[in-house]
Structure formats: structure tokens, C-alpha cells
């Protein structure tokens, strides 16, 4: 039986260990990628909540199904103007941004 104790660390400490402290190149690359991933998941969840296919959303906001798929699967950077159009025209919502420092 393994009697070693596992040291529990915070998620922030885990990120520091795996990617370096905030502000380092490796950590900033991780943070940027994670934010893009979260945005894709949020759009996918909104679309599902509104019972829309990628094609239907694309048609409503004037883009392509392929582009919606790439955003949802974190395979494409998205312009702010495009994101606003997807939220406004595609979902009838408003985009609110916040900045954390």
C-alpha cells in the first residue's frame, strides 16, 4: 500500500509549476489559449441553449458554418467585430467585456 501523502496545491500553484509565473512567455501563451478555448465553449453552449445548428447561427450572423466550427473548436482567432456580430445578430444579445489586472 502506498503511504505517500499527496500535497494538495492550488490551481494557480499548479499553473505556476507547469507554465511558469504570470508574465512569462510560456504562461502567457497558456493563458491566451485558455481564454480562446473558453470563448469557443461559451459560444457552443449559447448555440445549444438556443437550439441552433452551426449552419443556422452562421446564416443569422453572415458568416460560414466552417468559421463557427473553427471558433467553437478553438482553431481560429476571432475578431472583436465578428464576435459582437455573432452575439448581436446570431443570439440577439449584447457583449460585455471586462478587464482584469
N, C-alpha and C positions, 0 to 999 in steps of 0.2 A: 504494500500500500504506500502510495506517495504521500509523504507527510510534509512536503514543502508548502510553505504558505505563499499564496499569490498576493502580491502587493497590488492593491486597487489604486488606480490613478485616475485623475480626471481626464475627460476627453481632450481638454486643452493641453494637458501634460503629455498625453499620447501624441497629439499632433506635433508638439514641440520636439519630441523624441524622434518621430518618424520623418518630419518635414523641416525641422528647424524652427527657430523663433519667428514670430511675425516680423515682416520686413525683409526676411531673407528671400533670395530668388526662388528657391525650391518651395518655400511655404507660400509665397505669393502666387506661384503657378498653381499650387493645390487649391488655394482659396478661390482663385478665379474660376478654375474648373468646377469647383463645387457650386459656386453661385450659378453658373450656366446650367449645371445639372438640375438644381432646384427650380430654376425658371422653366425648364422643359417639363419637369414633373407637375408644376403648378398649372401650366397650360393644358397638359394632358388631363389633369383632374377636372379643370374647368370645362373642357370639351366633353368629358364623360358625364359630368353633372348636368350639362345641357343637352345630353343625348344627341350629340353631333358626331358625325364622322369627320375624319381629316378633310375629306373632299368638300363636305358641306361648309366647314369652317373656312377653308381656302376660298371657296366661291363667295362667301359673305364678306371677306376682307380683301379680296382682289389679289390673291397670291395662288400658289400651287399646292397641291396635296403633298408633293415631294418636299417642298420647303417647310410645311407644317411638320411633317415627319422628321425632317432633319433637326428642327428646333426641339421637338419633343424628345429626340434621342441624343441630344447634346452633340450633334455633329455639325452644327453651324452657329456662327456668331449671329446675333440678331441686332439690327439697328433699332435705336430707340423709337424712331418714327414708325417702323414696322410693328414693333411691339404695341405701341399706342393704337395703331390701326386695328390690330388683331383684337385688342381688348375692347375698343370702342365699337367698331363695326361688326366684329365677329361675335362678341358677347354682350354688347350694349352696356358696357361698364366704363369705369374711369380708372386710370392708372395713377397710383400714388407712390411716390418714391421717398425714401428716407436715406440719410447718410449717417453712418456710424463712424466715429473716430476713436 
